[in-house]
């Protein structure tokens, strides 16, 4: 492993264990076994390294969920079953990656003070949305279309909400079947009111 990769691995460990704001450049250097000067050489700044580490950690999380769902590849699942299964698999990953979710919310809270965070997170939005859309449809990838991005944006909004609920009260987080039922209730209310005569 080269210095750049070691720094990313160390930064991801620090994100998980200490969070975004409490991690120092020295913490990262110690965790990675690489000199402080290497941070500037490879990333320009500690913040740029932390941003890259968060994006990579979220990609690692997406691959972990994808691997967990790969076991269902041969199964014939209805859209309802796949939706519920995806959420249940996602919930299983929260416990092992609690630090990652805390760090992500911490970073989002800093966007007004650290514009590079907003830029970094904004640049990764589209890929994240397309990835979620593909995951929930049981596909390797989906086309870059407005509908797929909108599907992913809706799932991303749900994911952020579920993650926030889990961080606050893990025992109260709705499971996949509960989320599906909530979606049914919401859709019937919205579609019912849209169809009702005015």
N, C-alpha and C positions, 0 to 999 in steps of 0.2 A: 504494500500500500504506500503510495507516495504521500508527500506532505499535504497536498491539497485534499486528498481523500481522507487523510487522518484528521485534518482540521474540520472537515464536514462531519465526520463521525463524532469527534469530540464536541462540536457545537450542538449536534442533535442530542447527545447525552446531557449536555448542560441545559438545553431547552427543556428537556423532560424532567430533570432533577431540580433545577433552580429557577426555571422560568426565563422569560426574555429580559426583563428589567434588572434582575439581580445577577445575571451572568456577566462576568468581567472578561476582558481579553486574556488575563492571566488564568482564569478558570479554564478557558478553552485550550490554552497552550498546555496546561497541566493535564487536562483530560485527553488531549491528543498526543502528548509526548513530542510536541513540535515547538519551536521557538516562537516568542511573541512577534518577532520581525516577520515571520512567515505569513502571519495573518495579513499584514499590509501588502506583502509581495504578491500573494495569491488572490486576495479579495479586495484590497484597497482600504478596508476598514472592518472593524468588528461588526458593525451593524449590517454591512453588506454580506458578511459571512453568516450572520444569524438569519438574515432574510433567505439566503440560499439554503441554509440548513432546514428552515421551516418548510420551504417548498419541497425539498427532497424528502423530508419526514412525512409530509402529506402524500407524496407519491408512493412512499413505502407503505403507508397505511392503505392506499387504494389497491396496491398489489396484494397486500395481506387479505383484504376483503375479497378480491378477485380469486385468490387461491382458495379461500374458504368456500366460495361459491362454485369453484370448478368441480367440486365433488358432485354437483347436481347436473353436470353437463349432459349426461345420458338420460336424465329423467325427463319425462314429459310433464311439464308444469303449466298450469293455467296462469294467466297474468296475475290473478289474485294470489295464487300460491307463491309465485316468484316474488311479488311485492313483499309479502309477509316474510319470506325466507331471507330476502336481502336485508330487511330491517333487523331481523333477529341476528343475522351474521354481523351486521354493523354494530349492534349493541354489544355483542360478545367482544369486539375489539376495543371498546371504550375502556374497560378495566385495565388492560395491558398497556394502553397508551393514554392514560389520564393526563400525564404531564404535557403531552403534545396538545391536547385540546385546551388545557389551561393556558399554555403559552400562546396558542392561536388567539384566544379571546383577549389575552393581555396585549398582544401586538395590535389587534384591531382597535383597542382602546387608545393606542398611541398614534393613530393615523394623523391627527391634527398636528402633532409635534414632530413626527418623523415622516415627511412626505414620501420618502423612498419606500416605506412600508406599503403605503397605499398603492404606489406604482407597481411594486413587486407582486402584491396580492392581486391587483387589477389585471396584470398581464397573465396571471395564471387562471383567471376566472373561466375563460372560454373553454380551455382544455379540461378543467375540472367539471364543467357542466356537461360537456360531451362525454366525458368518462362516466359520470353518474348515469346519464341517459343510456349508455351502452350497458352498464352493469345491470340496471333494472330491467333491461330487455333480454338479458342473457346473450349479448353479442360481444364480439371482440372490439368492435368499433362501430360508430354510426357516422353517417355523412354529416358534414358541416352545413346544416341547414337551420333556418330560423326555428322550425318546429322542434328540432332536436335540442337546440340551445335553450328554448323556452321550457321544454320538458326537464332538462337538466337544471335550469334555474329554479324551477319549482322544487325539485328534489333537494337542491342545495339549500334552499330556504328551510325546508323541513329538517335537513341534517343539522343545520346550525341551531335550530330550535330544540331538537331532540338532544343534541350535545349539551346545550345550556341546561336543559332540565336534568340531564344525567349528572352534570357536575354539581348541581344544587341538591338533588335528592334522588340518588340512583334507584332507590326502592320504589319510587313513584313513576318511573319512566314507562310510557306505554310500549308494549311489545308490538311485533309486526301485525298481529291480528287486530290489535286495538287501533293502530294507525290506519289500517285499511278500513275499519268500521267508521272511524272519524272522517276519513276521506269520502266514504259513501254518504254519510250524513250531510257533510258539507256540500257535496255535489248535488244531492237531491234537493237541498234547500235552495241552492243557487239556481239550479236548472228549473226547479218548481216555480220559483218566483219569477224567473225570466219567461216561463211559459204561461204564467197566469195573466188573464186579461187585465188591462189597466182601467 
